[in-house]
């Protein structure tokens, strides 16, 4: 016999409630922010049916072939595979990393997420960045997972691309089930549980 359950995408009203009552997103921007101190930013915060997460100014790394010949996800060596790029400052004071053409980078969100047992999230890219050549990897936020989200990004363009810190880098859509999951990410001891900074590939 089959059991039917339902999942629904959640609105800004639900997000504000979950952030306030359960600390699901912290720090939480309750409105979509497009300007800070009179300067335009790539939008961040609560939108109609999702949340625009921000790229933090700590832990950003770019893959490089300078020291390594290959990348092994089973024995990942961050010292050999990754380099820390310089932080640049734009004319208006905004801080950014420069992602070279056809390069891949790893960052981490400003926000920490605490997913309930009946909620899962899906992180996607933002249109503003996509139209400039940046691909943000689709990433799940599983029920029961807690931590800062590692953001995987690729510059598909033929030119260096500015990736701004403390501004929106992608959007998360949240789905709530009418029942709790049987085994959560926390229950099974997920390897990325509780990550507080940039965490590399594990097996």
Number of C-alpha atoms within 10 A of each C-alpha: 3 4 4 6 8 9 14 11 15 16 17 16 13 14 22 19 13 16 18 14 9 12 17 20 22 14 13 21 18 18 15 15 18 15 13 9 6 7 10 13 17 19 23 25 20 23 21 12 17 22 27 25 30 23 26 22 18 16 16 24 22 21 17 18 12 10 11 14 10 12 16 10 11 9 10 15 15 15 9 16 19 21 17 14 15 11 15 15 12 10 7 8 9 15 17 21 21 17 22 18 16 15 17 20 21 18 23 27 27 23 20 22 23 23 25 20 21 18 24 22 20 15 23 20 21 20 14 14 19 14 10 14 19 25 21 22 14 15 16 16 21 20 23 23 26 23 20 24 27 21 25 18 22 20 25 18 17 11 14 16 22 18 21 23 23 20 28 28 30 28 26 23 19 23 19 18 15 12 12 14 15 8 11 18 19 18 12 10 10 14 13 19 15 16 16 17 19 18 17 12 13 10 7
